[in-house]
Amino acid sequence: MSTSNLQPERVETEIRAEAKRYGFDEVRFASAFPVAGIDEYDRFLEDGLNGTMEWMAKSRPPRADPRQLLPSVRTIAVLGMRYGHARPPDPGGLTGKVACYAWGRDYHNLIGKRLHRMTRNLRTALPGLETYAGVDSRPIIERAWAQQSGMGFLGKNALAIIPAKSSYLFLASILINAELAPTKPLRDHCGSCRRCLDTCPTSAFIGPGQLDARRCISYLTIEHKGRISADLMEKTGRWFFGCDDCQEVCPHNPANPLPADPDFAPRPGHAWMDLEWVLNTDDESLMQHFQGSPIRRPGPTGLKRNAATVLGNLGDAAARPALLHARTHPDESVRHAAVWALDRL
Ligand code: SF4
């Protein structure tokens, strides 16, 4: 399709208007070539830092050449939506922490639907416009495009950060066939700070901006299947699902977060998880409970393994009945975590 009828200013105006309409807080643009972040991505894979996330290697070809997603691509529109709400107070007791991104609705569904409507409206308003949109699960290195477009700088914690505003950002991309003026990248805003590197409980950063996913609590509690090694179980501390330690210490995240989409506000009981309830609820009911929530991702066995792990770290004898129950679970990784936890009570 020819792009000659697509006036860049008009395309940009329409995208900005639609992005605002669908709740995105930030919009930036990057030229589709050269491709952002692929060298770093390759080094990550070559060093095996992706753990068991084999999909990262399988999805490399379109990440390296976005023409495989949209043959006519010229520009990447990068969209950012803040999700950071203030963490509810610690209820204490036998509860575990949930990463902030998972307190509300599943962003894949929510943002995916908004992108679908948005791109449909754009194609209607701009005949000749071709689009390919994705949020997280599509093969696009969103963090790198966020950096290239100047939406944020890449912090030492390997996240895209909007200076003095937030790193709690969902990133989405729309590939388009129009040539828009790229927005400028930002300079580094970490300076001599290294709080995130020093705070990480598992020392998962092997250097500034270089994360060994195999040691990352988010990876271990969400993506990793099976047993977690004993030394890492101990270091997960109170994290039941994901981890925000490297964001909570970052000075670019204000103590009182900027307003974020209400769909990501904490659902009751989703910021601090009742761990006994997780272990005592049958697998099917657990999955039904987390319908529409990102917390569903590790499945019942991953969630129960995580609950037993945190109970072991809490070391409260009140958890014994739930752990004894978990010790009879059909999944080996749940039993392993329960036995490990019982030993620590
Ligand atoms: Fe950069 Fe400090 Fe934030 Fe880490 S905590 S990303 S070093 S500013």
Boltz pocket constraint, residues with backbone or C-beta under 6 A from the ligand:
constraints:
  - pocket:
      binder: B
      contacts: [[A, 155], [A, 156], [A, 157], [A, 158], [A, 189], [A, 190], [A, 191], [A, 193], [A, 194], [A, 195], [A, 196], [A, 197], [A, 246], [A, 249], [A, 250], [A, 251], [A, 252]]
      max_distance: 6.0
